[in-house]
Amino acid sequence: MAEKPQAVRVLYCGVCSLPAEYCEFGPDFEKCKPWLRTHAPDLYPDLLKETDADKAAQQMKSVAISGSADAGGDAGGASSGSASASKQEEVKRLPGGKIKKKEKQEVIIEKIVRNKRKCVTVVKGLELFGVKLSDASKKLGKKFATGASVVKGPTEKEQIDVQGDIAYDIVEFITETWPDVPETAIFFIEDGRKVAAA
């Protein structure tokens, strides 16, 4: 007679409620790490090594901060601390531990000449101010009585291509139509350099 199969005990994570061996594939692995260190150290032995490395890194940071405060005075230490805090705010973590920097909120207008006569005005960055690009292209086409479309640029980001040379007329239209876009955030690309529109 065959033996009766035994039930398998599965350890579920207290944070994300996935089985502990699948936490690394879940959305909150960083939040799960402290729980896994205490409840499942045999599944993730690398986490125990990370704590030692983190402690060493913290000690190095504390030594570097106190050293720079002594060398540059209190004002130097305070400014470097605020600069590092602003850098931490700009950095965003992606799945897999990759770091994504926060994009600057700016609208870039560039004039591209095709076939030595025809111009196309390219508008990039309106979506960073909460503007829907399809609506913006319709308004631009209607205002300047020309063709305007949303296309993917060379960096795989969407941009608006407007037929014709309307680069300097477009700034006033953008600031009037979308008050969330300040004139100080609009730039032109001229001869490969970024020039402020204001």
C-alpha positions in Angstrom: 0.0 0.0 0.0 1.4 3.5 -1.0 2.2 6.0 1.7 -0.1 8.9 2.2 1.4 12.2 0.9 2.4 14.7 3.5 1.4 18.4 3.4 4.1 20.8 2.6 4.5 23.8 5.0 5.0 27.0 3.0 6.4 30.1 4.7 4.6 33.2 3.5 6.1 36.7 3.8 4.5 38.9 6.4 4.9 42.0 4.2 3.9 41.1 0.7 2.1 37.8 1.4 4.0 35.9 -1.3 5.8 32.7 -0.5 9.2 33.8 1.0 11.2 32.3 -1.9 9.3 34.5 -4.4 9.7 37.8 -2.5 12.6 38.9 -4.7 10.2 38.9 -7.7 7.5 40.9 -6.0 6.9 44.6 -6.0 8.1 45.3 -2.5 11.4 43.4 -2.1 13.1 46.3 -0.3 10.3 46.4 2.3 10.4 42.6 2.6 14.2 42.4 3.4 14.0 43.1 7.1 11.3 40.5 7.6 13.2 38.0 5.5 16.4 38.6 7.5 14.7 37.6 10.7 12.2 34.9 9.5 14.0 33.2 6.5 17.8 33.8 6.8 18.5 30.5 5.1 16.6 31.5 1.9 18.5 34.7 1.4 22.0 34.5 2.9 23.1 37.5 0.8 20.8 39.7 2.9 22.8 39.0 6.0 26.0 40.1 4.1 24.2 43.3 3.0 23.6 44.4 6.5 27.3 44.2 7.3 28.1 46.1 4.1 25.4 48.7 4.9 26.8 49.2 8.4 30.3 49.7 6.9 29.0 52.2 4.4 27.2 54.1 7.1 30.4 54.3 9.1 32.3 55.6 6.1 29.6 58.2 5.4 29.7 59.4 9.0 33.5 59.7 8.9 33.4 61.6 5.6 30.7 64.1 6.8 32.6 64.9 10.0 35.8 65.3 8.1 34.3 67.7 5.6 32.7 69.8 8.3 36.0 70.2 10.1 37.8 71.1 6.9 35.2 73.5 5.4 33.5 74.8 8.5 29.9 74.5 9.5 28.5 76.3 6.4 30.3 73.9 4.0 29.0 70.8 5.8 25.5 72.2 5.8 25.5 73.0 2.1 26.9 69.6 1.1 24.2 67.9 3.3 21.4 69.8 1.5 22.9 69.1 -1.9 23.0 65.4 -1.2 19.4 65.5 0.1 18.3 67.1 -3.2 20.2 64.5 -5.2 18.4 61.8 -3.2 15.0 63.3 -4.0 15.8 63.3 -7.8 16.8 59.6 -7.8 14.1 57.1 -8.4 14.5 53.3 -8.0 13.3 51.0 -10.8 12.7 47.2 -10.5 15.9 45.4 -10.4 17.7 48.1 -8.4 18.3 50.4 -11.4 18.3 54.1 -10.7 16.2 56.5 -12.8 16.9 60.2 -12.5 14.0 62.5 -12.3 13.6 64.6 -15.5 13.8 68.3 -15.3 10.5 70.0 -16.1 11.3 72.0 -19.3 9.8 72.4 -22.7 12.4 72.3 -25.6 11.5 73.8 -29.0 13.7 72.9 -31.9 13.5 73.9 -35.6 14.6 71.2 -38.1 15.2 72.1 -41.7 14.3 69.4 -44.3 15.3 69.5 -48.0 17.0 72.9 -47.5 13.6 74.7 -47.5 10.9 73.0 -45.4 10.9 73.4 -41.7 9.5 71.3 -38.9 9.2 72.7 -35.4 9.6 70.0 -32.7 8.1 70.5 -29.2 9.4 68.2 -26.4 8.5 68.1 -22.8 4.9 69.3 -22.6 3.8 66.0 -21.0 6.0 66.8 -18.0 3.6 69.6 -17.1 0.5 67.4 -17.3 -0.4 68.4 -20.9 -2.0 65.7 -23.0 0.1 65.6 -26.2 -2.8 64.6 -28.5 -4.9 67.6 -27.4 -1.9 69.9 -27.6 -1.1 68.8 -31.2 -4.7 69.5 -32.3 -4.6 73.0 -30.7 -1.2 73.8 -32.3 -2.4 72.6 -35.7 -5.6 74.7 -35.4 -3.9 77.8 -34.1 -1.1 77.9 -36.8 -3.3 76.4 -39.6 -0.8 73.6 -40.3 -0.2 69.9 -39.7 0.8 68.8 -36.2 1.2 65.3 -35.0 2.5 63.3 -32.0 5.5 61.1 -32.9 8.2 59.2 -31.1 11.5 60.9 -31.2 15.0 59.4 -31.4 15.0 58.8 -27.6 11.7 56.8 -27.8 9.9 59.7 -26.1 6.8 61.3 -27.6 7.1 64.8 -29.1 5.0 67.1 -31.2 6.0 67.8 -34.8 4.5 71.0 -36.2 5.0 71.8 -39.9 6.5 75.2 -40.6 8.8 77.6 -38.7 6.7 78.8 -35.8 9.3 78.6 -33.1 9.1 82.1 -31.8 5.3 82.4 -32.1 4.7 79.2 -30.2 6.1 80.4 -26.8 3.4 82.9 -26.3 0.7 80.4 -27.4 2.0 77.7 -24.9 2.1 80.1 -21.9 -1.4 81.4 -22.7 -3.0 78.0 -23.4 -1.3 76.1 -20.5 -0.7 78.4 -17.6 1.1 75.6 -15.7 4.0 76.0 -18.1 6.1 79.0 -17.1 8.0 80.9 -19.7 11.2 80.3 -17.8 10.9 76.6 -18.4 10.8 77.0 -22.2 14.1 76.6 -24.1 15.2 76.8 -27.8 17.8 74.6 -29.4 20.0 76.9 -31.6 23.2 75.7 -33.1 23.3 72.8 -30.8 23.0 75.0 -27.7 20.0 75.3 -25.3 18.9 79.0 -25.1 16.2 80.3 -22.7 13.1 81.6 -24.4 12.4 84.2 -21.7 
